[in-house]
Amino acid sequence: MSHYLIKQLDGIDNIGVRTGTEVGAAHGTEHLERLTLCDRSNGQGEPVPAGSLFIFIGAVPRTEWLGEAVRRDSRGFLLTGPDLLIDGRRPPGWPVERDPYYLESSLPGVLVAGDARAESVKRVASAVGEGAMAVTLVHRYLEDR
């Protein structure tokens, strides 16, 4: 979460941030009235009054399934395009006679868009734009083959 949002939330008395908690149930007839919050460490549920619910699922990339095939930064985000270059040079083992495309990973032809990409903006609109850009880059990649 952005630092400025953390500071804003911290200063609002009627907003609480709970970690290690999941929503067990939502209750209400015409609208949300109450939640049952469950502590994941012990499974204990606690009913709390609520008129709104905002969920933040975190910003940890789930990229480990790629193994060593694709390079990541120290936090697990996928490196692409210019972030793969080392002192302006292509990464070691790069098998193509061109620099990686902007959204291209260390595996030629594998493009990355959205929050899993290192140095991305981490906003929905940006991810949508990157997805559209990826389509163009896929066409370029296929034309070059």
N, C-alpha and C positions, 0 to 999 in steps of 0.2 A: 504494500500500500504506500502511496506517496506520502512523504514526510509532512507536507502541508495539511493533508487530510487527517493524519494522525493527530497533529496539534489541534486542529479544529474540533475533532471528536472528543479529545481529552478535555476541552473547555466547556462542553455542554453537559449540564447536570443530569438531564433525563435520557442520556444515551449511555448504554453500557456495552462494552466489548467483552465477549466471553470467548476464551480459547478452550479447546478440549471439550467442546459442548456441541451437541447436535439437537436439532428439533425432533422431538419424539412424536408430537401431534400438534395440530392447529385446531382451535375450537372457535365457534361462533355460529350464529344463525344467518344473519344478513351480511355480516362482515367479520373480519378478524377481531376477536375479543380477548383471546387468551392463547398462550402457547404452553406446551409441556416441554421443558428443556431438560435434556438428559446429560449428565456428567459421564463422559466416555471412560473415565478411570474406574468408576464404580457402578455405572448403569442406573444410578439413582435419578428419578425424575422430579422436577420441581415446576409446579404451575406458576406462571407469571402473567399478569395482565399485559396485553399488547394490542395496539391498533395498527401497527406497521411492522414489517419484517424486512430487513436488508441482509443479504447473505454475501459474505466475502469468503471465497474458497481458497484464497492464497495465491501466491505467485511462484510456486515451485514448479519448474518444468519437469514433465514426465518423459524424459528422453532416453532413459537408461536402456530401454529395449533395443535401441539402435546399436548397442555394443560399441566397438571401436570403429565402426564403419564411417561415422560422421564426427568431425571435430566439434568439441564443445568448449565453452569458457569454464572458469573455475566454479561457476554456479550451476552448470548443466545446460545453459542455453546454447543453441546451435549457432556456430559461426558461419557466416555467409559472405559472399562477394568480397568487398574491400577488407573486411575484418579477417579474412584468411591470408591476406598478403603480409609478408614479413619483410620489413624495410623495402617495400615496393616490389618485392619479388613473389612469384607464385609459391604456394606452399610446397614443401618437399613431397615428392611422389605425385604431384599434379600431372595427369597424363595427357592433357589437352594443350594444344599450341595457342592458347588465348588465356586471358585472365578470367577468373570465375565471374559469371553474371552476378548482378547485384543480390539476388535472392538465392543464388546457387550455393549449395553446401560443399564440403570438401569431397563429396562424391559427385562427379559430373552428372548433370541431368536430374539430380535430386534437389528440388527447390523447397525453400522454407518460408512460410508467411505467418505473420501473427505473433502471438506472445511467446512462442517457443524459440523465436529467433533472437539471438543476442543483439543488443542495441536497438530493438524495435521500440516503438512508442508506447506499447501496452495499452492501446485503446481500440475499441471495436471498429470505429471508422477507419483507423489505420490498417487494421488486419484485413478489412474488406478491400481496401485499396491495394494492399500487398497481394491479396489473392487474385485480383484482376490483373495486376502486373505479372504475376507468376504465369498466367495463361499466355501472355505475350512472350515471355521468356521460354516457355516450353516450345512454342512454335519456332522461335529462333534456334533453340537447341536442336530440334528435329531437322530444320533446314540445313544446319551446319554439318550434319552427320553424313 
